[in-house]
Amino acid sequence: MGSDKEHGSAPRGSLRLAPNCVELEEQKAKLPRQFVNFTFYSARPEWRMLAEDEKQRCKDEFVSTVLKFHPPLLIHSYSTIGLRTHVDFMIWRIGYELDPMQEMTSQLNHTGMAKYLEATQSFLSMTKRSMYIDKDNPEHAEDRLHIVPGKSDYLFVYPFVKTREWYSRTADQRQEMMDEHIRIGSKYRSVKLHTTYSFGLDDQEFVVAFETDNPADFLDLVQELR
């Protein structure tokens, strides 16, 4: 059996130096990140006046166009009909590049349904590392660092900006408040939190999305956090 030295590692009993700050930053920079986009759509009144067969044709074309982009994008859709007055559905897209998102939007704008839709809001953000995986890919196994999005019935999307007062606090004060939030959040196991970052990419600083099968648990969580 060859020695440790022959295999390129430190000899037994020796100390290995920890990587310096530059090396840590380089390692961090190499971590793959993902773009995350939440786009909300509202149907114009003219849509409700269409004949049923024309509606179905438009919907089939729209869905077919969306499916063309899975992969490379992870795509999930949610209905908001009856829940919000200014939006009817939302598309959640996740990918390693922005080009597929833009191309997908461009092609959707050329469908017959586009003339009856209006994009009311769109939030763009990024992950700090590659965190989302595709449940349809057998090579992707869910673990502590990687999650399968869209597994719950409900998704609550919340863009926000922290105040100047937050950034004027000391690091210890901010950490204490974050620890309290984490402690409260850990009590609600049925609610899964997704935190993404928008600094310089969009008007907000963060977009957090909460997945759950129990809206009542999410209500209680937010009330306790407040």
N, C-alpha and C positions, 0 to 999 in steps of 0.2 A: 504494500500500500504506500502511495506517495505521501510525502509530508505536506502539511498545510502550505508551506512556502512554495512548494512545487505547484500547487493548485492556485496560486495567486492570492491567497488570503494571509492574514497576519499569523505569525507563529503562535502556538499555544502559550498562554501565560502573558502575552503582550497586551498592551493597551491600544485601542483603535481610536484615533481622533474623531470627534464628531464633525460633521460637515460644517463649514463656516456659513455665514449669512448669505454670501454670494451664491454658494452652491445650493442652499435651500431655496433661494429665489429662482434659480435656474430650474430646479426640479418642479417648483410650483408653476412656473411658466409653461412647462411641458405638459401639465395635466390638461387633457382635452376638456373643453367647455362646450356647452350647448346653448343655442339660442332658443328662447321661449317666447311664444306670441299668443295672445288671447285677443281674438277679433269678434266683435259683437255685431249682429245684423238685425235689421228691422225690415219687415215686409211692407211695401207701399200699399195703400188702399186698393190700387188697381189689381193687385194680386188676387184679392178675394172675389173679384168680379169675373175671373177667368172660368171657362168651362173646365170640368174636372179632368177631361182627357188632356187638355193643354197644360194644366197644372202638373199632371203626372209626367208628361213628356219633359217639362222643364226640370222637375225634380230629379228624374232619372239622369238627365244630361249633367246636372250639377253634381250629383253624387258620383257619377262615373269619372268626372274630372277630378274630384277630390281624391278618389281612390288611386288615381294614376301616380300620386305623390307619396304613397305609402307602400314601401320605402321610397326615397330616403328619409321622409319625415315620419315621426310619430304623430298621429292625428286622432283627436277625440272631439266629439260634438255633444252639445247639451242644449236641451230645449228650455226656454224661459217663458213660453206662452202661458199667460194667466198669472205670471209672477212679477213681471216688470212691464211698465207701459210703453217704454221706448225701445224695446228689443225683443226679438222672437227666438233667436238661437245664437249660440256661440261656438266657435271653432278654436280648439286648443292645439297649437302646433309646436313641435319640438324637433330641432335638427342641429347638425354641426355647422351648417352654412346658411347664409341668408338667401342665396340665389334661388334655391328651390321654393322658398316661401314667396319670393317675389314672382317667380314664374307661375306658381300655382295661382296666386291672386290675379295675375294677368290673364291666365286661361279662364278662370272663373268669370272674369269681367266680359269675356266673349261668349258666355253661354246665354241661352234665351232667358234664363231666370234673372240674370244680372239687371235687366231693366226694371225688375220689380223689387230689387233689394237695395238697401242703403246701409253701409258700414257706419254704425253710430259711434263705436269706440274701438281702439286698438292699443294694446299695451305690449311693448317689446322689452325683453329683459334677457339676462344670461345667468347660467349657473356658474358657480366657482370651480366646479369639476364636472366631469361626465357623470350624471346621476340617474338619468332615465334610460330604461331598456325596453325592448319590444317583447311583449309576452308571446308573440307569434313566432319568435326566433328561438328554436330549441337550444341554441348555444348560449343564450342569455339566462343566467340564473339570478333570481332575486336574492340579495344579501343585504348586509347592514349598510353598505355604501351605495347600492344600486336598487332602484325601486321601479316597479311597473306602474305607470300612471293610468288613471281612468278605471280603477277597479271598484270604485264606490259609486253609488247612485247619484250623489250630489257633490257639486263643486262650488265653493264660494271664493270669488276672486276679489282681492283687496289691494289696490295700488296705494302707496302712501309716501309722504315725504316727512322726514324728521325735522323738528324745529331747530332753530339756532341755539336754543337753550340746551338741547340734548348735546350738541357738539361742544358747548362751553363747559359741560361737566367733566370731571376728571375721569380717567380710565377706570379707576376703582368704583366710582359712583355708577358709571354706565354698566359695568360688569355686575354690580350688585342688583341693578334693576333687571338686567337680562336674566340673571340667575333666578329671580323671582318669577319672571315670565315662563322660563323653562320648567320651574317647579310646578306652576299651575297647569301648564300644558300637559305635563306628564300624567296628571290625574285623569285626563280625558283620552283614554287609549283608542277610542273609536274614531278620533279625529286625526287625520294625517296631515302634517304641515309641509308645504313646499315653499321654500324661500328662494327667490331669484332677485337679481340685481340689475338696476337700470341706469346707474350713474353715467351721464353723458349720452346714453342711448335714447332716452325718452324723457318726458316731463317729470315723471315720478322718480324716486330713488330706489324703491323696492316694489316688487309685486309678490304678495304672498297668496297662496291658494290653499284652501282647506278642503280635503276630501273626507266624506263621511257618508254612512248610510243612515245616520240619525241626526236630523237637523236640530232636534231639541238639545242634543249634547253640544253642538256648536254654539247655540244660543247661550247655554249656561257657561261655556268656556269664555266667550267674549264678554259676558256680563261680569264674570269674576276678574278677567283681565282689566276691565275698565275700573 
